[in-house]
């Protein structure tokens, strides 16, 4: 009986995870498809975003304040895209 309960809990958690992690329509989650914004500052800090038109992660130069930085590293971007979020 305990084994059945554990299996049920595992499957329940797995379903909940999929519901929250996947959007179900085959599109990438919002975090993976955020457009980069340099921001008002003048630093040239390399950051990354996913270019959905070319279907690849690309680098952009973040200004260092405000703006939108989807990913700090290329690896984070690639992981988000390959895992679906």
N, C-alpha and C positions, 0 to 999 in steps of 0.2 A: 504494500500500500504506500509506503514512504517513497519508493522509487517512482510510482505513478505520479505522486504529488510533485516530486522534483522535476520530472519530465514536463508536467503541465506548466510549472512555474517557468522553466526554461523556455518553452515554446511561447508562453504568454509574453515574456520579456523580449524575445526575439521579434514577435509581431509588433510590439510597441516600438521597439527600436526602428524597425523598418518603416512604420508609419511616420515617425518623426524625422528620420534621416532621409527618406526617399519621398519625392513629391508625386510619384506614381505615373507621371505622364512622359517619362523618358527625358525630361529636361534636367539640366543641372540645377542644384540648389542655388538660391540667391547669392550666397557667399562666394560660390565659384564663378559667378558671372558678373560680379560688381565691376563697374567701369572705374578706372583709376582717375584720381584728380590730384594734380601736382600740389595744390595749396598755394598760399600767398608768400611763403618764405623762399629763400634763394639757395638753400643747400642742394646738393646733388647726390641724394642718397639712393642707391639702386634698390628698387622694389619691384614686385611682379604682379601681373594680372593675367587672366585668361582671355585671349582674343577668340571669340566664338566664330568670327568670320573665317579666320585662318586655322581654327581648331588647334591652337597651341598657346602655351604660356609664354609671355613676353616680358621684357624688362622695361621699366620707365624710371625716370629720375624724379623722386619725390622731393618736395621743397623743404621738408623737415618739420612743418607744422600744419595743422588742419588738413584739408584735403581728404582723399579716400585712398587708403592703402589696402588693397585686397589681401596681399600676401607679403610677408617679410622675406621669404626665400623662394627660389625656384622649386625646391623640393616640396614646400607646402602647397604651392599651386598645382604641381603635377599630381600630388597625392589627392587633393580635393577633386580634381577632374577625373582621375582614374577610379577613385572609390565612390564617386557620386555624392560627395559631401563630406 
